Amino acid sequence: MPDELLTRLRRFNTDYFPQYRAQFKDLVDLGQHPTTLFIGCSDSRLVPYMLTGAGPGELFMVRNVGAFVPPYDGSSGLHGTAAAIEYAVLALQVQHIIVCGHSHCGGIRALYGEVPAEATNLKSWLELGREATLPVQLSEEALRRTEERSVVLQLERLMDYPMVRSRVELGQIALHGWHCVIEDGEVNVFDVNLGRFVPASSADHSGTGPYRAHAEEERESGALFNEINDAWAPKA
């Protein structure tokens, strides 16, 4: 049988790489200086470079099941996502952090069902999205709302990272919440002032974090979560 992966590797070397040879050389000689940390779900249908139109060296990416951000507890341990956040902020000095969920997310759906007994790591990991679930039977509408709620939950968790919070408050980093609707080719961006996600095709900006930059009072963690029948609404 043909080795499809080998064929693609050779195609990269002969067809793709020559177009960007000088750019890759600069990235080696001068180092990487990405402006954006992209935290996205591992789902194969979510393609960050296509969504953003980014080229080599522009995105520092973290992919995991559900696009989750682990809570910051001040401990040091073997946690790749937390380490990547720290590296992106402290070493690379990114200016944007995007949390990107998507429609038909298997990780979010699994929060309403059973996880195979052998998947012990997956079962524990999925608990990072538990707070976003709704007390209802799973439906497509509930799944979509949970996916969006999870994105906001991760943005709020990011604000618990001291190096993130300090830079956000100084205006050095902007947080962006995205929900990609795969079947429509549309990305909905979170607008904290409206308290909801809006299509990028009609939005005024590329998304805002879970707070107002010039709010008179600091927002409490989780303030954007409401009861099942309430719309997203920022704390008054």
Secondary structure, DSSP 4 states (H G I P E B T S, - for coil): ---HHHHHHHHIIIIIGGGGHHHHHHHHHS----SEEEEEE--TT--HHHHH---TTSEEEEEETTS--PPP-S---S-HHHHHHHIIIIIS--SEEEEEEETT-HHHHHTTS---TT-HHHHHHHGGGGGG--SS---HHHHHHHHHHHHHHHHHHHTTSHHHHHHHHTTS-EEEEEEEETTTTEEEEEETTTTEEEETTT-SSS---SS-TT-SSPPPTTTT---TTPPP----
